[in-house]
């Protein structure tokens, strides 16, 4: 897609504070970059805080340039802060969403209110990690925090995050864990921190650690995951919340739970997007998200009546049919709205019989599900970024048992959570059941619509799982991800079932065979409503002038599946090379290489192995620093075997190395 239009004619002229230090109560200093109106000290403005570990200097700099100066030009202070132990900030960072992180965030908010250019009102915005901690800090109720925009985040760190899906362990625990491992050990910029850069870097290398080990040690929904999950008490979040996400992102389910349970003012926006801000996300259509954000901020930080709270609570994009493809730049569809959630529009119940989905209930056939460990190779990424080939391919290629309807006689819209229910018998105490919903177009393939995963030991509780009793049936519900989709006249609704979903989900310890009885699929039908046609259009996407860069070498993306004809193992590879890029405003040259490699034998779940490797390098003049990381996880029958190494180099010379190796007992996963 083309670049978004650039806006420069702002109501107020903007100045930038390239870096300033925000002192924490213990003396640690956090680094902040701030954009604000030139006349803000004479006419103070609210502050909009984005608080992340992703390096303001170079990591999020491209989107920061599009977003924060735009807010500043419209009468706000855009504040981008590096968390403790990351970017240019001091200290160490021991993990995700810790109490220290929240305490620091509250201290940052307090500091902002004391600045002469701040009106005393603060909002928080963020995507992913920044979306998480915006909600978490809101639950702590600092007086000055008046509203939040949270994108691609979660209310429940166990149910919907990179760790688990339906109680089964996601391979994103490794993939994202390897990414975070690399980011957490990168150096600060000497141009910001001066001679102290090497000392700060060494503190990080020695102190930040391998967070992933904690993630594998905690396999149930215990206090580790309850901390930072606002669903423990939604009532703690009293301020207005705008929750935003996209259908191919991994964090859409929480939006609808929050719309149901948050007690205060709330809104939701769900497009076709991946894990990106909607003004530059793919698949399109992109929207004027910054203008929409300003309506929210004006309402809740300045007390200006913008009408945003008079509009429907939920705006969602119902997608039209599309051919399967690894990348969609744009999806056709239409915007709809709901005044509340849960909606009571109705449902369609489809019963499963061999090869068939039907509303008829006269058959009570038993269904056997036993898939090879390689089932799932053509799925999308659990959390698609939308900008590369990480979306699902033709679902007819999967080695799953399938069920299809007759061709539809009329269009059918769904909006909500599809649900599979069955009486399930397993021949093993630990097993997974996967359900994949797709839209099949004659002669054009089957396009993934939604999917769900259920670890059968977690069928009634994530906190207290129970093994299946071989030969004894149990009622099982598999909730598929929330979705808005139109099935067109002539298409077939297709459901596929499997016991594996590789390389998205780590396999169960042993190959399992499941028997399903009385299986049925419930679809959340949404009739067309006349008011949908009267919804106002979003304004077109726009942003502040983009970051100026110089491409010194080109990058590339790889996604492949290969079979080793000697061992029989299948290797799934995802890799990316960003190329060497110079940021003109700092002169820094950055270059990132990453590779996720997963292998498995179709007949042996204990052969599952994944490796996430990164190399991040930074240079300017005679300064050069590099971090190399690699983490490997093996899913053995009784343990998770985690090994890792970390290497840091200065000017090409190794200055630090550390290795990890630990076996973590499997706990009903």
MOKA-V131464 format. One line per field, one symbol per residue. phi: phi as a letter, one per 30 degrees, with the letter a starting at -180 (. if undefined). burial: I if it has 9 or more other ideal C-beta (glycine too) atoms within 8 Angstrom, else O. Layout:
phi = ???
burial = ???
This chain:
phi = .dedeccbcddbdcbccdabccdcecjdcccbcbcadecdddbebdcccbbbcciddbdcdddeddcddddddcjbcdcccddeibhcddjbbcldhdeeddeddddddddedcddccdjcbcbbacieddddddddeddideddcabccchbbcbdcdbaddbbhicddddedededddededcddddedcciddedddddededcdicdedddddcccdcdecddicdddaeddccddbccbabdcddbdededddddcddceabbbbcddcdbdddbdbddddbddddddddddedcccicdciddddedbcbccddebddadbcdbbdlbdbbbdabddbdkacccccbeibcaddcdcbddbcbacddddjdcdddebddicbdccdcedddddbdcbbddeddadbcbbkcdbcbacccbcbdbacbcbbcbccceibjccdcaabbbdddcdcaddbdbddceicdbdbccdddeacaccdejdcdbbbbacbacccbddddbdcccbcbhdbcccddbddbededcdddddddaadedddbbdcadcabbbbbbcddddidcccbbbbbdidbcdddcidccabbbbcbbbacecbddddbbbcbbbbbbaahccbbbbbbabbbccdecbcccbabbbcbbhicdcabbbbaaccedbhb
burial = OOOIOIIOOIOIOIOOIOIOOIOIOOOIIIIIIIIIIOOIOOOIIIIIIIIIIIIIIIIIIIIIIIIIIIIIIIIIIIIIIIIIIIIIIOIIIIOOIIOOIIIIIIIIIIIIIOIOIIOOIIIIIIIIIIIIIIIIIIIIIIOIIIIIIIIIIIIIIIIIIIIIIIIIIIIIIIIIIIIIIIIIIIIIIIOIIOOOIIOIIIIIIOIIOIIIIIIIOIIIIOOOIIIIIIIOOIOIIOIIIIIIIIIIIIIIIIIIIIIOIIOIOIIIIIIIIIIIIIIIIIIIOIIIIIIIIIIIIIIIIIOOOOOIOOOOIIIIIIIIIIOIOOIIOIIOIOIIIIOOIOIOOOOIIIIIIOOIIIOOOOOOOOIIIOIOIIIIIIIIIIIIIIOIOIIIOIIOOIOIIIIIIOIIOOOIIIIIIIIIIIIIIIOIIIIIIIIIIIIIIOOOIIIIOIIIIIIIIIIOOIOOIIOIOIOOOIIIIIIIIIIIIIIIOOIIIIIIIIIIIIIIIIIIIOIIIIIIIOIIIIIIIIOOOOOIOOIOOIOOIIIIOIIOIOOOOOOOOOIOOOOIOOOIIIIIIIIIOIIIIIIIOIOIIIIIIIIIIIIIIIOIIOIIIIIIIIIIIIIIOOIIIIIIIIIIIOIOOOIIIIIIIIIIIIOOOOOIOOOIOOOIOIOII
